[in-house]
Amino acid sequence: MMLSLVSASGSMFVVAAPLAAQQRLDLASEITEFKGTVVAAREAEISPRFDGLLRRIRFSPGQVVEEGDLLFEFEPAGKQLILAADRAKRKRAEAQLRGAEIKLKNNEPLRGKNVISEMAFLELEVARDIAAANAEEARAHERGAEIALKEMNLYAPFKGVMSHPFVKEGVFITQDARDQSALAQITQMNPILVRGQVPYEMYHRRRESLKTDAPARMEFSLILPNGEEFPQVSRYVGGGYEFEAETQTIVVWFEFPNPDYLLRPGLRVTVQSKIKSN
């Protein structure tokens, strides 16, 4: 219980403030701190699907690229030849289909006049169906060749920062090489995540004071290694369900806007938390 001395009409008396109210006030104004590490929100390896000669690298290490930007360009000549051959096969199959359809159509009146047998007409229908299936197969092969040609070039899957390329221009990329390593890595920097480690004592105190919906009633901010406060507001993402055995801390995750890329993966920061005033 908090005691206050008050003077009234020349006399002194004691006013007792409720202890629970004072504790709530202290807790609401309290700022707690715990360690955090900046972690990439999303990473992806850039890898080719097909063998090919790497003709050109279209980015520099550390460059910010937009989603859909061209990153690696491969020599397309081999895939272009395959596409041309599959396109010719598709045209031939479609011509054969048209021939089978015309032959079947011309024999329909003869069937009605019993000029050709039922068995002969059924054989014409089967030939038409086989030609249709061959045409469909040829179209699928042509479409596959188009996709293969398009995927000889590799593009950025999202906006991010590029690593250095792991290969050099002029190298022929084989399946073995693809299995061993990617060509580069892209990292999303905005927004970015912070992995916080909350000690048990702090976790227990907040849990007991707020009871339920604690993250929604908390405000979180960052202090950078140079002591400055990071200007962006965080969004609570989630937390772990168990304590780390060695550190006796529980992991929580926060998402921060990072438009200037000031936060970088691996940076150690201090997370500050307090209860919202309203």
ZAKE-604886 format. One record per residue: x, y negated, z of N, C-alpha, C in turn. Coordinates in steps of 0.001 Angstrom, whole numbers, padded with zeros to 6 digits, always signed. Layout:
% residues N
XYZXYZXYZ...
//
This chain:
% residues 278
+000850+001190+000000+000000+000000+000000+000884-001239+000000+000553-002237-000864+001342-003459-000945+000798-004482+000038+001695-005152+000850+001312-006142+001851+001691-007519+001370+000787-008526+001602+001058-009916+001231+000715-010814+002401+001575-011796+002652+001303-012799+003695+000601-013981+003066-000522-014403+003645-001307-015489+003092-001572-016501+004208-001408-017803+003910-001673-018873+004891-003037-019464+004601-003884-019530+005670-005216-020113+005505-005578-020807+006807-005813-022135+006706-006187-022955+007875-005168-022833+008995-003889-022765+008602-002828-022740+009584-002602-021397+010205-003344-020369+009797-003160-019037+010380-002570-018095+009344-001944-017044+009758-001334-016058+008874-002083-014737+009023-002363-014064+007891-002971-012743+007984-002480-011902+006819-002698-010631+006864-002178-009656+005908-003301-009186+005000-003011-009183+003680-003954-008656+002683-003382-007364+002137-004153-006329+002141-003695-005023+001651-004258-004780+000252-003352-004629-000766-003789-004287-002127-003836-002777-002253-004819-002235-002938-004926-000783-003082-003659-000216-003708-003105+000839-003144-001863+001422-003630-002044+002018-005015-003165+002678-005271-003390+003305-006582-003389+002267-007688-004022+001115-007444-004054+000056-008467-002652-000453-008732-001846-000613-007684-000483-001094-007872+000359-000079-008652+000154+001198-008378+000896+002231-009098+000530+002232-010580-000755+002024-010878-001165+001968-012286-000538+000771-012973-000451-000341-012266+000157-001537-012839+001630-001315-013117+002322-000693-012155+003747-000427-012344+003969+000519-013508+003130+001547-013611+003278+002531-014669+003004+001926-016040+002018+001035-016111+001679+000416-017394+002797-000490-017892+003491-001129-016968+004555-002049-017371+005901-001357-017497+005980-000106-017079+007243+000619-017096+007636+000991-018523+008899+000782-018862+009445+001197-020152+010421+002338-019891+010154+003469-020483+011047+004619-020326+011863+004802-021596+013044+005367-021446+013946+005557-022574+014414+007004-022636+014588+007477-023863+015169+008807-024061+015902+008822-025399+016713+009822-025599+017572+009890-026778+016788+010326-028008+017259+009855-029166+016645+010249-030423+017671+010316-031535+017370+011075-032556+018237+011208-033730+017399+011034-034981+017887+010228-035903+017181+010004-037162+017326+011241-038049+016206+011673-038625+016163+012868-039460+015426+012533-040754+015895+013064-041862+015222+012840-043139+013807+013398-043101+012864+012650-043638+011478+013114-043679+011293+014233-044698+012066+014173-045777+011945+015196-046823+013246+015271-047602+013675+016481-047917+014860+016717-048726+014540+017759-049786+015207+017671-050915+014990+018657-051978+016284+018862-052748+016524+020104-053109+017661+020421-053968+017230+020333-055427+018093+019777-056237+017832+019665-057679+018546+020822-058362+017768+021758-058913+018337+022961-059514+017678+023238-060858+018455+023670-061846+017871+024010-063151+017257+025399-063134+016296+025625-063988+015659+026940-064093+016288+027787-065176+016997+027160-066109+017506+027874-067275+019002+027640-067433+019654+028573-068144+021056+028383-068502+021162+027238-069504+022278+026519-069454+022451+025448-070424+023696+024620-070164+024084+023856-071172+025243+022980-071094+024815+021627-070528+025396+021240-069398+025069+019954-068781+025729+018840-069595+024883+018058-070254+025408+017031-071162+025666+015714-070454+024774+015330-069533+024941+014012-068913+024287+013969-067536+024961+013279-066600+024415+012999-065278+023948+011550-065269+022696+011336-064875+022066+010034-065032+021967+009221-063740+022708+009568-062711+022639+008818-061459+024028+008732-060838+024148+007852-059851+025388+007693-059095+025156+008120-057652+026195+008548-056933+026026+008914-055524+025469+007750-054712+024455+008032-053905+023850+007000-053076+022811+006153-053782+022556+006424-055054+021583+005624-055805+020162+005952-055364+019330+004917-055259+017909+005099-054971+017195+005329-056305+016518+006442-056436+015801+006775-057661+014308+006840-057372+013533+006581-058390+012080+006655-058283+011596+008040-058703+010423+008396-058245+009840+009665-058673+009718+009698-060202+010212+010776-060813+010143+010916-062258+011363+010416-062994+012324+009802-062305+013547+009336-062975+014366+010537-063453+014977+010387-064640+015820+011438-065203+017130+011520-064423+017481+012734-063972+018693+012933-063183+019774+013684-063952+019404+014805-064572+020356+015623-065324+019795+015887-066721+020656+015773-067696+020257+015986-069083+021097+017114-069674+020432+018155-070182+021111+019321-070745+021046+019293-072280+021976+019991-072884+021993+020114-074339+020763+020915-074778+019899+020322-075623+018621+020967-075934+018635+021836-077189+019753+021898-077918+019741+022526-079244+019240+023967-079196+019725+024776-078242+019313+026172-078179+017820+026320-077932+017291+025552-077012+015861+025627-076718+015027+025080-077871+015552+024105-078597+014827+023580-079755+014688+024645-080841+015735+025443-081039+015675+026525-082027+014656+027584-081614+014641+027917-080330+013665+028897-079843+012248+028378-080028+012048+027097-079751+010725+026503-079938+010320+026525-081404+011248+026217-082296+010930+026229-083727+010535+027632-084184+011244+028657-083698+010916+030031-084084+009548+030439-083534+009271+030090-082289+007975+030441-081699+006830+029685-082366+007103+028477-082802+006076+027704-083505+005746+028358-084846+006779+028842-085551+006550+029527-086824+005769+030829-086607+006092+031559-085542+005362+032798-085243+003900+032502-084931+003655+031417-084245+002278+031043-083933+001499+030718-085204+002107+029993-086118+001435+029658-087379+001148+030917-088197+002094+031858-088222+001877+033101-088964+000756+033922-088337+000731+033984-087030-000314+034749-086351-001687+034127-086582-001767+032807-086563-003049+032143-086815-003496+032348-088255-002545+032398-089190-002910+032666-090587-003440+034086-090738-002809+035039-090056-003283+036417-090104-004676+036540-089484-004917+035777-088446-006240+035788-087829-007295+035260-088789-006977+034175-089468-007939+033625-090434-008228+034633-091534-007166+035337-091995-007364+036362-093017-008262+037488-092537-008064+037927-091303-008896+039002-090760-010340+038539-090594-010546+037283-090192-011905+036761-090033-012605+036648-091381-011883+036205-092405-012474+036080-093742-012862+037458-094291-011984+038421-094103-012249+039777-094592-013466+040378-093898-013565+040137-092589-014709+040651-091849-015998+039980-092304-015953+038673-092487-017143+037935-092901-017614+038372-094295-016668+038581-095220-017025+038980-096593-017640+040377-096647-017317+041212-095651-017825+042588-095668-019135+042750-094913-019583+041701-094256-020846+041794-093531-022023+042074-094469-022148+041377-095624-023269+041702-096546-023169+043125-097105-021928+043572-097332-021753+044926-097871-022175+045981-096860-021971+045674-095598-022395+046604-094560-023906+046760-094569-024611+045627-094751-026070+045688-094776-026598+046475-095980-025817+046504-097054-026238+047232-098250-025671+048644-098291-025031+049026-097176-024430+050358-097074-023357+050596-098129-022714+049506-098584-021617+049649-099543-020371+050158-098834-020145+049715-097580-019038+050231-096778-019627+050934-095560-018896+051866-095050-019394+052648-093927-019315+051852-092624-020064+052333-091648-020024+051706-090325-018623+051786-089728-017952+052920-089946-016600+053087-089406-015635+052094-090035-015748+051866-091336-014859+050916-092007-015088+049500-091490-016337+049172-091216-016625+047829-090706-016096+047662-089282-016223+048705-088455-015685+048645-087104-014164+048475-087128-013499+049108-088097-012050+048960-088220-011682+047519-088580-012527+046868-089378-012285+045461-089710-012444+044581-088466-013445+044913-087624-013612+044153-086383-012407+044327-085461-011902+045553-085372-010724+045817-084533-009522+045043-085061-009355+045022-086352-008235+044281-086954-008348+042790-086643-009587+042261-086686-009796+040852-086334-009436+040594-084874-009843+041498-083969-009555+041324-082547-008057+041393-082266-007368+042302-082950-005906+042405-082775-005228+041131-083267-005701+040601-084392-005126+039361-084928-005376+038196-083975-006541+038162-083335-006849+037101-082372-005935+037193-081159-005700+038437-080689-004807+038619-079550-003374+038224-079899-002940+038576-081112-001590+038199-081546-001441+036678-081632-002481+036001-082092-002437+034542-082184-002370+033920-080794-003147+034475-079858-003121+033963-078484-001750+034176-077852-001160+035324-078093+000178+035604-077563+001207+034645-078150+001097+034387-079439+002030+033477-080094+001902+032058-079541+000679+031621-079258+000480+030298-078660+001122+030225-077272+000996+031329-076498+001594+031353-075163+003114+031260-075244+003715+031983-076214+005168+031913-076388+005602+030502-076789+004821+029878-077659+005163+028516-078074+005071+027551-076888+004031+027720-076077+003879+026852-074910+005031+027056-073925+005434+028320-073740+006570+028601-072867+007852+027970-073369+008055+027994-074677+009251+027370-075252+009215+025859-075083+008028+025257-075187+007902+023815-074963+008246+023446-073519+007756+024263-072570+008056+024007-071161+009545+024161-070887+010141+025213-071477+011574+025438-071270+012394+024279-071807+012001+023748-072958+012721+022617-073532+012574+021383-072654+011368+021160-072156+011140+020002-071288+011922+020124-069991+012003+021340-069455+012669+021529-068171+014182+021639-068291+014698+021487-069489+016156+021360-069633+016627+020049-069032+015733+019085-068931+016032+017837-068218+015432+017923-066820+016157+017426-065834+015706+017485-064445+015392+016085-063956+014243+015944-063267+013748+014640-062852+013593+014599-061326+013569+013398-060776+013415+013222-059332+012005+013608-058903+011869+014505-057909+010528+014928-057464+009826+013882-056611+010575+012946-056032+010005+011862-055239+011051+010760-055126+010632+009607-054607+011564+008496-054429+012516+008822-053293+013817+008616-053540+014786+008932-052501+016186+008529-052896+017128+008892-052035+018539+008584-052234+019253+009855-052696+020089+009724-053726+020781+010865-054300+022105+011126-053587+022425+012390-053449+023758+012783-053006+024726+012633-054181+025970+012976-053965+026880+013049-055098+026537+014305-055904+026749+014312-057201+026487+015531-057978+027491+016614-057608+027026+017849-057535+027887+018958-057153+028585+019593-058346+028310+019097-059540+028924+019618-060769+029393+018442-061616+030119+018751-062682+030592+017731-063600+029921+017888-064956+029889+016809-065699+029338+016862-067051+030174+017806-067916+029502+018488-068839+030203+019394-069741+030286+020821-069248+029772+021098-068054+029805+022454-067500+028601+023242-068016+028832+024507-068367+027719+025371-068769+027181+026047-067515+025932+025798-067209+025309+026325-066005+024684+027685-066312+025131+028710-065605+024611+030063-065777+023706+030414-064599+023081+031577-064678+022225+032013-063578+023030+032217-062301+024250+032773-062435+025102+032958-061259+025405+031626-060592+025690+030617-061402+025983+029290-060847+024745+028704-060176+023569+028928-060760+022329+028424-060161+022059+029091-058825+022380+030381-058722+022145+031106-057482+023080+030651-056369+024266+030197-056724+025265+029819-055723+025060+028409-055188+024613+027482-056032+024525+026089-055583+023557+025302-056447+022967+024284-055833+022161+023326-056586+023079+022327-057274+022490+021454-058076+023276+020437-058769+023422+019165-057938+022448+018901-057072+022481+017699-056230+021359+017816-055206+021305+016846-054319+020240+016805-053307+019661+015399-053250+018347+015326-053076+017670+014041-052941+017023+013980-051559+017109+012825-050914+016610+012649-049549+015647+011474-049503+014460+011723-048975+013493+010638-048788+013892+009821-047564+013977+008498-047734+014432+007613-046669+013329+006706-046128+012228+006607-046826+011155+005717-046399+009796+006353-046722+009038+006732-045669+009370+006614-044245+010403+007648-043834+010848+007549-042570+011873+008454-042062+011438+008913-040673+011994+010015-040219+011608+010596-038936+012678+010366-037869+012230+010314-036636+013126+010291-035483+012762+011469-034590+013766+012252-034250+013582+013409-033365+013979+012996-031956+012983+012855-031092+013246+012431-029726+013342+013608-028781+014130+013453-027710+014291+014487-026694+013866+013910-025337+012712+014323-024864+012134+013781-023641+012508+014680-022461+013182+014136-021424+013505+014934-020235+012245+015387-019515+012362+016478-018774+011204+017045-018094+010574+016049-017128+011377+015329-016349+010824+014409-015356+009939+013358-016017+010407+012807-017134+009641+011785-017840+008375+012383-018447+008517+013551-019037+007369+014236-019634+006301+014504-018571+006720+014994-017419+005783+015345-016351+005075+014102-015817+005813+013017-015634+005219+011799-015077+004176+011215-016022+004500+011144-017316+003528+010619-018283+002302+011527-018363+002534+012804-018339+001423+013753-018444+000473+013621-017256+001053+013467-016062+000227+013364-014877-000526+012037-014814+000097+010979-015319-000535+009664-015228-001612+009462-016278-001405+010002-017485-002349+009783-018583-003324+010939-018755-002962+012107-018254-003809+013288-018299-004041+013780-019718-004819+013045-020515-005140+013498-021863-004845+012402-022873-004641+012831-024132-004448+011896-025244-003307+010923-024968-002228+011423-024389-001106+010557-024035-000480+009854-025237-000182+010554-026356+000460+009860-027482-000342+008682-028013-001676+008805-028031-002501+007723-028564-002471+006495-027669-002101+006658-026414-002085+005541-025479-000677+004989-025259+000282+005477-026052+001664+005058-025879+002123+004193-027040+003078+003307-026764+003777+002537-027783+005227+002983-027808+005778+003141-029016+007146+003616-029165+007938+002643-030036+009171+002391-029623+010059+001520-030387+011459+002111-030350+012336+001547-031186+013704+002060-031298+014711+000985-030925+015773+001400-030252+016930+000556-030014+018092+001150-030801+018702+000340-031653+019797+000794-032495+021094+000884-031687+022102+001564-032216+023356+001718-031470+024027+000394-031094+023773-000685-031849+024368-001981-031508+023543-002772-030502+022492-002164-029978+021663-002811-028969+020474-003570-029515+020370-003724-030828+019247-004448-031417+018018-003548-031517+016838-004168-031451+015586-003426-031577+015218-003287-033045+014878-002073-033438+014448-001836-034814+013093-002509-035022+012915-003270-036132+011722-004128-036252+010425-003404-036612+010482-002153-037030+009280-001476-037498+008575-000715-036376+007273-000530-036553+006436+000170-035579+006373+001647-035942+006352+002508-034925+006387+003948-035175+004987+004546-035236+004937+005743-035774+003732+006570-035727+004105+007918-035122+003412+008293-034053+003686+009581-033413+003246+010710-034337+004131+011662-034579+003831+012767-035492+003426+014018-034724+004200+014384-033721+003881+015585-032966+005015+015962-032040+004830+017030-031326+005841+017477-030383+005945+018980-030331+007030+019444-029727+007228+020865-029570+006382+021425-028442+006406+022747-028286+005612+023403-027248+006489+024017-026170+007815+023920-026308+008695+024498-025311+009888+023582-025070+010495+023733-023916+011675+022956-023552+012930+023670-024042+013900+022861-024466+015184+023428-024840+015911+023874-023568+016411+025093-023596+016955+025694-022381+018168+024934-021846+019044+024481-022728+020287+023862-022272+020072+022444-021762+019253+021665-022443+019081+020245-022096+017856+019977-021241+016940+020969-021145+015683+020789-020418+014924+019558-020923+014895+019423-022233+014127+018362-022875+013145+018990-023856+012064+018275-024118+011082+018709-025103+011157+017764-026297+011049+018320-027492+011233+017542-028718+009913+016905-029147+009978+015617-029495+008831+014897-030065+009304+014213-031346+008365+013999-032263+008703+013443-033573+007935+012149-033806+008631+011163-034395+008037+009880-034737+008374+009550-036191+007449+008866-036843+007677+008417-038224+007780+006897-038230+008845+006381-038842+009072+004946-038908+009149+004490-040366+008479+003385-040705+008752+002756-042005+010218+002340-042045+010847+002522-043205+012276+002237-043322+012568+001582-044668+011891+000459-044968+011985-000125-046312+013387-000593-046683+014180-000999-045706+015538-001466-045991+016580-000365-045844+016137+000854-045567+017042+002000-045401+018080+001752-044311+017692+000984-043291+018602+000736-042169+018825+002019-041374+017767+002803-041194+017887+004084-040512+018370+005132-041505+019375+005884-041103+019935+006935-041948+019994+008242-041164+019815+009381-041846+019864+010670-041139+021162+010824-040354+021020+011309-039136+022174+011510-038264+022438+010382-037297+021826+009218-037514+022028+008078-036626+021384+008363-035272+022132+008113-034198+021613+008311-032846+021050+006999-032321+019836+007058-031827+019131+005864-031382+018546+006125-029990+018002+005051-029394+017292+005162-028136+015823+004877-028397+014963+005777-027961+013521+005602-028093+012977+005027-026805+012215+003954-026922+011565+003344-025766+010065+003605-025851+009454+003908-024725+008011+004135-024695+007395+003409-023519+006178+002949-023740+005401+002355-022659+003913+002542-022967+003099+002408-021949+001665+002559-022122+001089+001278-022709+000193+001441-023674-000431+000272-024290-001225-000508-023248-001218-001821-023433-001893-002678-022458-003404-002608-022581-003917-002318-023792-005370-002273-023951-005840-000866-024225
//
